[in-house]
Amino acid sequence: MSEALPGERVEDKSVGELVALASSNVSNLIRAEMALAKLELKADAKKAAISSVMFTIAAVMGGLVVILLSISLAYGLVGLGIWHWLAFLIVAVVYVVLAGLLMLIAKRFIKKIEGAKRTRKTLKHDLAALRRRGDSDAPELTA
């Protein structure tokens, strides 16, 4: 394939050479965009993994500890003179509030996932540049 060298005029190239040059440039651009997307998605996957680990830790802690703490807290309330059913209801409400707080913390981590912002930005720029070239009659390919 031929490339436009410095000092070389685009008008001096044949149509086949121009098509090969354009094809090569588009191919290189697509490869670069794919590499950028992979890097960004890798960073987002890391953030998602941290969030999922936090959810898992919260669930394991909830499954193992909540039952024992709930029973001991409820019986502590019974020891203070509260009816059994009310003591267990109070304990249940406390754990619902704690679970809600854990979910809010995990939601903050999920909001930090960027979703390949730079890739979208550069793709928009590249597509806009290609559209501008298609609108004019004069070729914008320069050496």
DACOR-V206123 format. One record per pair of residues at least 6 apart in sequence whose C-alpha atoms are under 8 Angstrom apart, sorted by the first residue. I is the first residue (numbers start at 0). J is the second residue. If there is no record, write none. Layout:
I	J
I	J
//
This chain:
0	16
0	19
0	20
0	23
1	16
1	19
1	20
2	20
3	9
3	20
3	141
3	142
4	142
5	142
6	142
7	142
8	141
8	142
9	17
9	140
9	141
9	142
32	118
32	121
32	122
35	117
35	118
36	115
36	118
39	114
39	115
39	117
39	118
40	114
40	115
43	112
43	113
43	114
46	108
46	109
46	111
46	112
47	108
47	109
47	112
50	105
50	108
50	109
53	105
54	102
54	105
57	101
65	94
69	87
69	90
69	91
70	87
72	90
73	83
73	86
73	87
73	89
73	90
74	83
74	86
76	86
77	83
77	86
132	138
132	139
//
